Amino acid sequence: MASLAGIKPGCLVLDPMCGVGTILLEAAKEWQNAFFLGFDNDELQLKRVQENVRFADLMNRIELIKASVMEIPLPSSSVDAIVCDIPFGRKYCSNTDIRAALPAIVKEMERVLRTEGNLVLLLSPQLSVFLKKILGQDCWLNRRPAADSLAERVEVQCAEEVTVKGVTEEKTNPNCSSATSQLCPSLVLNGTYRLSLGATDALIHRYKKVSLT
């Protein structure tokens, strides 16, 4: 997932629902000149991720804070990238109705993300469809799967595919007109990928935050 976030040296990367820290740990090992923040409001999860970070000797590059994704304790436009596995499935036990909370979650992520930053979300197929609907992203084309080791691309939003260094990137097709999201108007969806998780599938959405001025 983190490979889709455009992480560069000096970047500040946030996972606001970090759980046991899988995404943070893998990203911190891969991008050794970036810095990472992990938030979770579950004390047990934070204890586990703290142990994992200490074991990996990454305490100097991963900071962990108890906080809710609904109220991220950061200034607006303060992080360069956000990567988040939105909880779903039996392995997650939560009293939160993720579907009902998703609009507020994504809105808060949009707030703290800097312009030109990337937001990468892992979602269940049901949440993927719901998120596209609430963001008004109804201008889509089916595409051939990309040769990407991370995931199989199944759709791209009004995009022309251009391969750079073996990874399929997209650029916006100027001939495509799509609905503008009133919920998160600065987030542009520029890629959707299918990922097999064994018994079930998930979808990765990649957004870029654009300037509205």
N, C-alpha and C positions, 0 to 999 in steps of 0.2 A: 504493500500500500504506500509506504513512505516514498518509494521510487517515483510515484506520480505527483509528489508534492513540490517538485522543483527546489529541493533543499540545496543551498549553497553555503560556502564558508561564511561564518558569522551570523547565519540565520538563527532566529528564535522560533522554535517549533513547539506547538501546543497540542497535547492530547487531553481534552477536558473531561473525558470519561475513561481514565487510563486503566482501571481494573488492576490486574496484576502486573501491568507494565510491559506486556509483550511488544507492542508497537514501539514504545519508547526505547526499550533495550536494543532491539534490532536496528532501529534508526541511528541510535547513538554510536553503535559499533561501526556502522557503515559510513556515517558522516562525522568524522572525528573533529572537525572544526566548526561544528554547529552546537547550539545549546538547546536544551529541552525542558519543558514544563509539563508536569503531570498533575491533573486534578482529579479527585474523586471524593464523594461525600460519605463513603462507606469506610468506617474505621478499620474493619478487618481487611478490606482490599488494600488500604494504604499501608497497613502493617506488612502485608505480603509483598507489595511492590518495593517497599523500603528494604526488605531483606534481599530481594532480587537485585536491586540496584547496588547494594553493598557488596553482594557476592560477585557482581560483575565489575566492581571497582570503578563505578561511574558516578559516584556521589558528587564529584566536582563539575559534572556536566548535565546532570538531571536533577531538577528541583521538584519536590513533591509537596503539594498543599492540599489540605482538606477544603473542598469548595464544591458548590453545586454548579453544574453546567447551565442552569437556569439563571445564575447570577455570577458570572465569571469575574473574579476580583482583579481585573486588569483594565487599564485605560482603553479607550477606543483606538483602533488602528495601531495596536502595539505588538502584534506578532506577525511573522512573515509567512507562516504556513500552519495549517491545522489538519491533523490526521486523527480520525476517530472511528472506532468500531461501535456503532450504535447498538446497544444490547438487544438481543432477540433470541428466541429459542429456549429450550429446556435448561440449558446450562446456566442461564441467567435467572436469578431469583430477585425480583424487585417489586416493590409496592407501587412503583410509578407506572402509569399508563403511557408507554413510550409514544404510541401513536398520537395520543392527545397532546403530549408535551412536545412533539417534534417541531411544530411551527415556532414555538418560543425558543427551543434549543438552537435551531438553525439561525434564527434572528439574532441571538446573542453571539453566535460564532461570527456572523457577518459583521457585527459591531466591532469585535476586537481584532479582526483580520485587516491587515494593511492593504491598500490599493495595489493591485497586481499580484497579491498573494494568492496561494492556492488552498482550497478546502477539499479534502479527500474524505469521503464517508463510506463506510461499509454498512450495507443495509440488507434486510431480508427482501425478497421479491415483493412482498406486500407493502413494506415501508417504502421501497423504491417507487412503486406506482403511486402511492399516496403523496410522496414528496414532490414528484413531477407535477401532480395535479394541483397541489396547493401553491406551487411556485409558478404555475401557468406555463409550464414548458411543454407545449403540445405540438411543437414543430419538430418532428423527428423523422429520420430516414433509417431504414434497415441497411446494414453494411455487412460485408464479408468479415469474418473474424480476423483480427490482427495477429501477426506472428509475435506475440508478447508472452514471455515465459511466466509473467505474473498472473495474467488473467486473460480470458477470451472476450474481446470486444464484441458486443452484440448490437449496439446502437451508437450513433453519434448525433449530436444536435446540429442539424443543418450544416454539416462540415464537409470539407474536402480533405482527404487523407494525404499526408505527406510523411514519408519515412525519413527519419533522421537518426543516424547511428543505430539502425536496427530497431528503433522504437517508433511506433506509429503516433505521430502528433496530429492535431487538428488545427485548422484555421477556419474562422467563421466565413460562411458563404454569404456574400453581400446580397445575393438574389433571394435569400430566404427571409421572410417576415414571420416573426413569432410573437406570441403574447408576452407582454411585459409583466413581470411579477410585481405585485404591489406589496407583498410580504417582504421580500429581499431583493429589491430592484437592482442592487449592484452585483449580484451573483449571477454569473453566466455559466451555464452547464456546457462543458466542452468535451465530455467523455463519459461513457458508461461501459463497465466491464463486468463480465460474468465470471464468478469464482466458485469452483466446486469445493464444498466443505465436507465431502463424504456423503452423509445421509441427506444433506440438503445443499442448496445453492445459495449464494449471496450475490449482491451486486455492488460494485464500487462506483460511486458518482464522483467526478472531479469537476470542481467549479473554480473559476477565476473571479476575483473581485475587481471590478472595473470602476473607473471614475465616472460619476454622474454629472460632472460639470464640464 
